[in-house]
C-alpha cells in the first residue's frame, strides 16, 4: 500500500510539472502574440510573467529573455536591455542546450548589429565575449570578435583592431604556432579585415604580404564578399605594378 502511495505521489508530481510547463509555454506564446499590438509594454510584461512563473531556469525563460532584450532595444532602454541580456546569458551555463544558446545569441548579435550606437555595440559584444570564453564556444567567440573588430574599423580605431586581430590569428593556429589548415576559411576572414585596415592606412607593403598569404590558403570555402575583398586588393596592386593580365584575373574573380 505504501509503495502504491509513493508511486501515485510521484506520478502526480510529474503531471503537476507538465501542467506548469504548459502554462509557461502558453504564457510565452500569448506574450508573443502581443508583439503585434500597439503597446510593446504589454508584451514586455507578458514575457516578464514567464520568468516569474518558472520554478527554475529553463527553455521558456531563455526564449522570453531574448524577446525582452529585443523589445528593450526597440524602446531605447539600453541599461535594462543589457541587464536582461546578462540574465539571458546566465541561462547558457546549464538551463539550455549549447545549440539552443548559440542559435539565440547569434540571432541577437545579428539583430543588434544594425545599431549605429558604437558604445552599445561595444558593450554588447564584449559582454557576449566574456560569456563565450566561459562557455568555451570557439565558433561564436570568433564571429563575435569579427563583429567587434569591424566595429573598430568603422570607427578608425586601428590600435584596438590590432589586439583583436592578434587574438583571431592565434585562434587559427596550432599549439606550435603554425597555421591550422582546418581553419582556412576563418583565416581568410581575418586577412580580409586586415586588408581593409591596411588599405585605409595605405600600407602597400603589408597589403602585398597579406594578399600572397591569402592566396596560399587552399583549405577554405570563403564567402564571396571575403574573396572579393582579397581579389580586389590583388587587382589594384597588380595594376599599380602594370601587371595587366594578373590584374584582369583578380578583378574577374571579384
NORBELPE-V128517 format. One record per residue. N is the residue number from 1. RES is the residue in one small letter. SS is DSSP state (@ for helix, = for strand, . for the rest). Layout:
N | RES | SS
N | RES | SS
//
This chain:
1 | x | .
2 | x | @
3 | x | @
4 | x | @
5 | x | @
6 | x | @
7 | x | @
8 | x | @
9 | x | @
10 | x | @
11 | x | @
12 | x | @
13 | x | @
14 | x | @
15 | x | @
16 | x | @
17 | x | @
18 | x | @
19 | x | @
20 | x | @
21 | x | @
22 | x | @
23 | x | @
24 | x | @
25 | x | @
26 | x | @
27 | x | @
28 | x | @
29 | x | @
30 | x | @
31 | x | @
32 | x | @
33 | x | @
34 | x | @
35 | x | @
36 | x | @
37 | x | .
38 | x | .
39 | x | .
40 | x | @
41 | x | @
42 | x | @
43 | x | @
44 | x | @
45 | x | @
46 | x | @
47 | x | @
48 | x | @
49 | x | @
50 | x | @
51 | x | @
52 | x | @
53 | x | @
54 | x | .
55 | x | .
56 | x | .
57 | x | .
58 | x | .
59 | x | @
60 | x | @
61 | x | @
62 | x | @
63 | x | @
64 | x | @
65 | x | @
66 | x | @
67 | x | @
68 | x | @
69 | x | @
70 | x | @
71 | x | @
72 | x | @
73 | x | @
74 | x | @
75 | x | @
76 | x | .
77 | x | .
78 | x | @
79 | x | @
80 | x | @
81 | x | @
82 | x | @
83 | x | @
84 | x | @
85 | x | @
86 | x | @
87 | x | @
88 | x | @
89 | x | @
90 | x | @
91 | x | @
92 | x | @
93 | x | @
94 | x | .
95 | x | .
96 | x | .
97 | x | .
98 | x | @
99 | x | @
100 | x | @
101 | x | @
102 | x | @
103 | x | @
104 | x | @
105 | x | @
106 | x | @
107 | x | @
108 | x | @
109 | x | @
110 | x | @
111 | x | @
112 | x | @
113 | x | .
114 | x | .
115 | x | .
116 | x | .
117 | x | .
118 | x | @
119 | x | @
120 | x | @
121 | x | @
122 | x | @
123 | x | @
124 | x | @
125 | x | @
126 | x | @
127 | x | @
128 | x | @
129 | x | @
130 | x | @
131 | x | @
132 | x | @
133 | x | @
134 | x | @
135 | x | @
136 | x | .
137 | x | .
138 | x | @
139 | x | @
140 | x | @
141 | x | @
142 | x | @
143 | x | @
144 | x | @
145 | x | @
146 | x | @
147 | x | @
148 | x | @
149 | x | @
150 | x | @
151 | x | @
152 | x | @
153 | x | @
154 | x | @
155 | x | .
156 | x | .
157 | x | .
158 | x | @
159 | x | @
160 | x | @
161 | x | @
162 | x | @
163 | x | @
164 | x | @
165 | x | @
166 | x | @
167 | x | @
168 | x | @
169 | x | @
170 | x | @
171 | x | @
172 | x | .
173 | x | =
174 | x | .
175 | x | .
176 | x | .
177 | x | .
178 | x | .
179 | x | =
180 | x | .
181 | x | @
182 | x | @
183 | x | @
184 | x | @
185 | x | @
186 | x | @
187 | x | @
188 | x | @
189 | x | @
190 | x | @
191 | x | @
192 | x | @
193 | x | @
194 | x | @
195 | x | @
196 | x | @
197 | x | @
198 | x | @
199 | x | @
200 | x | @
201 | x | @
202 | x | .
203 | x | .
204 | x | @
205 | x | @
206 | x | @
207 | x | @
208 | x | @
209 | x | @
210 | x | @
211 | x | @
212 | x | @
213 | x | @
214 | x | @
215 | x | @
216 | x | .
217 | x | .
218 | x | .
219 | x | .
220 | x | .
221 | x | .
222 | x | .
223 | x | .
224 | x | @
225 | x | @
226 | x | @
227 | x | @
228 | x | @
229 | x | @
230 | x | @
231 | x | @
232 | x | @
233 | x | @
234 | x | @
235 | x | @
236 | x | @
237 | x | @
238 | x | @
239 | x | @
240 | x | @
241 | x | .
242 | x | .
243 | x | .
244 | x | @
245 | x | @
246 | x | @
247 | x | @
248 | x | @
249 | x | @
250 | x | @
251 | x | @
252 | x | @
253 | x | @
254 | x | .
//
